[in-house]
Amino acid sequence: MASDFFEKVQAAAGRIKAHAHVTPVMTSCTADRMCGARVFFKCENLQRVGAFKFRGAFNSISQLSDRQRARGVITYSSGNHAQAVALVGRLLGIKTTIVMPDDAPATKRAATRGYGAEIVEYDPRQADRQQIAEALQAEHGYTMIPPFDHQEVIAGQGTAALELFEQAGELDILLVPCGGGGLLSGSAVAAKALSPNCRVIGIEPELADDGVRSFRTGRIHTVKNPPTIADGTRTPSLGKIPFGLIRQYVDDMRTVTEEAIMEAVRFFFYRMKLVVEPSGALGLAALTSRTVTPAGRVGVIISGGNIDAATMTTILHGP
């Protein structure tokens, strides 16, 4: 039942309350007019580290034993989860080691290092990040805090949707970006507990459609190193735990084009004065491209705002 896992989400909300921001919900008359619906944007780009990932990282790491904390934690991430684990480690006095691809956005690498983490870089074309992290874990006795395939990480991510419903009330549709599935699965659990008739739809780039394929076929598909501008969705596949929850609580999954993603980033920047990374713009892209037909009250989770200047410049100079 959703209520069983929802209890984990509620517990996570209490655990992170004094540490995570309650991010604002913003609206736009222009967006409403474009979409033909009342749209509520949950701004996790204004969360600590600039992404929802802080929620799951704090919820999971804060529950470690003294012995586990003393040994340190390790994870693998292209950026936002890396920053979140690094910051939580600094807040709690825990050593953090992060396996990051050498092509991760420079801003995300710099922030991760700035929070005090040790970064282990790898070439994603030649090596597997999870295998590297697991080898280091075995060597040093670290505790693994994976980016999405972990119940307490998922529960933490679900608090973003929990807050959205508390702030905006019941919704007819909830659109959630999907990479590894942690945010989508946690949000779906919260949505079905708080607004049972709300349709939860996961959104992916067309170039990274492993989740959509998995949802459609009932088995996990893999897309390695997808060339999408939405770097936060470049995970090769859904996690096993998120996949089970997605199959249970998500109503549909859709994909959007690269151009639709960039157009959504431009809209946020020029019309709403928000800096949103491509992965965070997937929900709006689905609405404006009519990949999803909006109706009634629509919630959109903006997952993050960490974007390189070069990438943003390229997007803003588009058509």
C-alpha positions in Angstrom: 0.0 0.0 0.0 1.1 3.6 -0.7 0.4 4.4 3.0 3.2 2.0 4.1 5.9 3.9 2.2 4.1 7.2 2.7 4.9 6.8 6.4 8.6 6.8 5.4 8.1 10.0 3.5 6.4 11.6 6.5 9.2 10.5 8.8 11.7 11.9 6.3 9.9 15.3 6.4 10.3 15.4 10.1 13.9 14.4 9.9 14.9 17.1 7.3 12.7 19.8 8.6 15.4 21.8 10.4 17.9 21.4 7.5 16.2 21.6 4.1 14.4 24.6 2.7 10.7 24.6 2.2 10.9 25.7 -1.4 8.4 28.1 -2.8 5.6 27.2 -5.2 5.4 29.7 -8.0 2.7 30.4 -10.6 2.7 32.3 -13.9 -0.3 33.8 -15.7 1.6 33.4 -19.0 2.2 29.7 -18.3 -1.4 29.2 -17.4 -2.5 30.9 -20.6 -0.1 28.8 -22.7 -1.0 25.6 -21.1 -4.8 26.1 -20.6 -4.5 25.0 -17.0 -3.6 26.3 -13.6 0.1 25.4 -13.1 1.9 25.2 -9.8 5.8 25.0 -10.0 7.6 23.5 -7.0 10.9 25.3 -7.1 13.5 22.7 -6.0 16.1 24.8 -8.0 15.9 27.0 -4.8 16.7 24.0 -2.5 20.1 23.7 -0.8 22.7 22.7 -3.4 20.2 23.9 -6.0 18.3 20.6 -6.3 15.9 18.2 -4.6 18.7 15.8 -4.0 19.5 17.4 -0.6 16.3 15.9 0.8 17.2 12.3 0.2 20.9 12.7 1.0 20.1 14.2 4.4 17.4 11.7 5.2 19.6 8.7 4.5 22.9 9.9 5.9 21.5 11.3 9.1 20.3 7.9 10.1 23.8 6.3 9.9 25.3 4.8 13.1 28.3 6.4 14.8 30.5 3.6 13.4 29.3 4.2 9.8 29.8 7.9 10.1 33.3 7.4 11.3 34.2 5.3 8.2 32.6 7.8 5.8 30.2 7.5 2.9 30.6 7.1 -0.9 28.4 7.6 -3.8 28.4 8.0 -7.6 26.7 10.9 -9.3 26.9 13.3 -12.3 26.4 16.2 -10.1 23.3 17.1 -8.0 23.4 14.0 -5.7 27.2 14.5 -5.5 26.7 18.0 -4.2 24.0 16.9 -1.8 26.0 14.1 -0.2 29.1 16.4 0.0 27.1 19.1 1.8 25.4 16.7 4.2 28.8 15.2 5.0 30.1 18.7 5.8 27.1 19.5 8.0 27.3 16.2 9.9 31.1 15.9 10.0 31.3 12.8 7.8 34.0 12.2 5.2 32.5 11.9 1.7 33.9 10.4 -1.5 32.2 10.9 -4.8 32.7 9.1 -8.1 31.9 11.6 -10.9 32.2 11.4 -14.7 34.9 13.6 -16.1 32.4 15.3 -18.3 30.1 16.3 -15.4 29.2 20.0 -15.5 32.0 22.1 -14.2 29.7 24.0 -11.8 28.6 20.7 -10.2 32.2 19.4 -9.8 33.4 22.7 -8.3 30.5 22.8 -5.8 31.0 19.2 -4.8 34.7 19.8 -4.2 33.8 23.1 -2.4 31.7 21.2 0.1 34.7 19.2 1.0 34.2 15.9 -0.8 37.0 13.9 -2.4 36.2 13.4 -6.1 37.2 10.3 -8.0 36.8 11.1 -11.7 36.2 8.4 -14.4 35.6 8.3 -18.2 31.9 7.2 -18.6 32.8 5.8 -22.1 35.3 3.4 -20.6 34.2 2.6 -17.0 31.1 2.0 -14.9 30.6 4.4 -12.0 28.8 2.0 -9.7 31.6 -0.6 -10.1 34.2 2.0 -9.2 32.3 3.1 -6.2 31.6 -0.5 -5.0 35.3 -1.3 -5.3 36.3 1.7 -3.2 33.5 0.8 -0.7 35.0 -2.7 -0.3 38.5 -1.3 0.1 37.8 1.4 2.7 34.6 0.3 4.5 32.5 3.2 3.3 28.7 3.2 3.5 27.2 3.5 0.1 24.5 6.2 -0.4 23.3 5.5 -4.0 21.6 8.4 -5.9 18.2 6.8 -6.2 18.1 3.0 -5.5 17.6 3.3 -1.7 14.4 3.5 0.3 15.5 6.3 2.6 16.8 8.4 -0.3 13.5 7.9 -2.1 11.5 8.8 1.0 13.5 12.0 1.3 12.9 12.9 -2.3 9.2 12.3 -1.8 9.0 15.2 0.7 9.2 17.6 -2.3 5.8 16.4 -3.5 4.5 16.3 0.1 5.3 20.0 0.5 3.8 20.8 -2.9 0.4 19.3 -1.9 0.5 21.0 1.5 1.2 24.4 -0.3 -1.1 24.1 -3.4 -3.8 21.6 -2.3 -5.1 18.8 -4.4 -3.9 18.5 -8.0 -5.3 16.8 -11.1 -1.9 16.1 -12.6 1.6 16.0 -11.2 4.6 16.1 -13.6 7.9 14.8 -12.3 11.3 14.6 -14.1 12.8 11.1 -14.2 16.4 10.0 -14.3 17.0 7.0 -11.9 13.4 7.3 -10.6 14.0 8.4 -7.0 12.1 11.7 -7.2 9.4 10.2 -9.4 8.7 7.2 -7.2 8.8 9.2 -3.9 6.6 11.8 -5.4 4.1 9.3 -6.7 3.8 7.7 -3.2 3.1 11.1 -1.7 0.6 12.1 -4.4 -1.5 8.9 -4.1 -1.6 9.3 -0.4 -2.6 13.0 -0.4 -4.5 13.4 -3.6 -5.6 9.9 -4.8 -7.2 11.0 -8.0 -4.1 12.9 -9.2 -2.5 11.5 -12.3 1.3 11.2 -11.8 3.3 11.3 -15.0 7.0 10.9 -15.3 8.9 12.9 -17.9 12.1 11.9 -19.7 14.1 13.2 -22.7 13.4 11.3 -25.9 17.2 10.6 -26.0 17.1 9.0 -22.5 13.9 7.1 -22.6 14.9 4.0 -20.6 12.3 4.7 -18.0 9.5 5.0 -20.5 10.5 1.8 -22.1 10.7 0.1 -18.8 7.3 1.4 -17.7 5.7 0.2 -21.0 7.2 -3.3 -21.0 7.4 -4.1 -17.3 11.1 -4.8 -17.4 14.1 -2.5 -16.8 15.7 -1.1 -20.0 19.1 0.5 -20.3 20.3 3.5 -22.3 24.0 4.1 -21.8 25.4 7.6 -21.9 22.4 9.2 -23.6 23.4 12.4 -25.5 20.7 14.6 -23.9 21.3 18.1 -22.7 19.4 17.1 -19.5 22.5 15.7 -17.8 20.6 14.9 -14.6 18.7 12.2 -16.6 21.7 10.4 -18.0 21.4 7.5 -15.6 21.5 4.3 -17.7 18.4 2.8 -16.1 15.8 3.1 -13.4 16.8 1.7 -10.0 15.1 -1.6 -8.9 13.4 0.0 -5.9 12.1 3.1 -7.8 11.0 0.8 -10.7 8.8 -1.2 -8.4 7.2 1.9 -6.9 6.8 3.5 -10.3 5.0 0.5 -11.7 2.7 0.6 -8.7 1.9 4.3 -8.3 2.8 6.2 -11.5 0.0 6.5 -14.1 2.0 7.3 -17.2 5.4 8.2 -18.6 6.2 10.5 -21.5 9.2 11.9 -23.4 10.0 15.3 -24.7 12.4 16.6 -27.4 15.7 18.4 -26.8 14.2 21.5 -28.4 11.2 21.4 -26.1 13.5 21.1 -23.1 15.6 24.1 -24.2 12.4 26.2 -24.9 11.2 25.5 -21.4 14.6 26.6 -19.9 14.2 29.8 -21.9 10.7 30.4 -20.6 11.7 30.0 -17.0 14.6 32.4 -17.5 13.0 35.1 -19.5 9.4 35.0 -18.3 9.7 33.7 -14.7 13.2 34.9 -13.9 14.2 31.4 -12.7 17.5 29.6 -13.5 16.4 26.0 -14.2 18.7 23.2 -15.5 17.4 21.2 -18.5 16.5 18.2 -16.3 14.4 20.5 -14.1 12.5 21.9 -17.1 11.1 18.5 -18.3 7.6 19.0 -16.8 7.1 22.4 -18.4 8.5 21.0 -21.7 5.8 18.3 -21.6 3.1 20.9 -21.2 4.2 23.4 -23.7 4.9 20.7 -26.4 1.5 19.1 -25.6 3.2 15.8 -24.9 0.9 15.9 -21.9 -2.6 17.4 -22.3 -3.0 19.8 -19.3 -6.3 20.0 -17.4 -7.4 21.6 -14.2 -4.7 22.0 -11.6 -1.3 20.8 -12.6 1.8 20.5 -10.4 5.2 20.6 -11.9 8.3 19.7 -9.9 11.4 21.8 -11.0 14.0 19.4 -9.9 17.1 21.6 -10.0 18.9 24.8 -11.2 22.5 23.8 -11.5 23.6 24.6 -15.1 27.0 25.7 -16.6 27.3 29.1 -18.0 28.3 27.7 -21.4 25.2 25.4 -21.5 22.9 28.2 -20.5 24.4 30.6 -23.0 23.9 28.0 -25.8 20.3 27.5 -24.8 19.5 31.2 -24.4 21.0 32.0 -27.8 18.6 29.5 -29.4 15.6 30.4 -31.6 
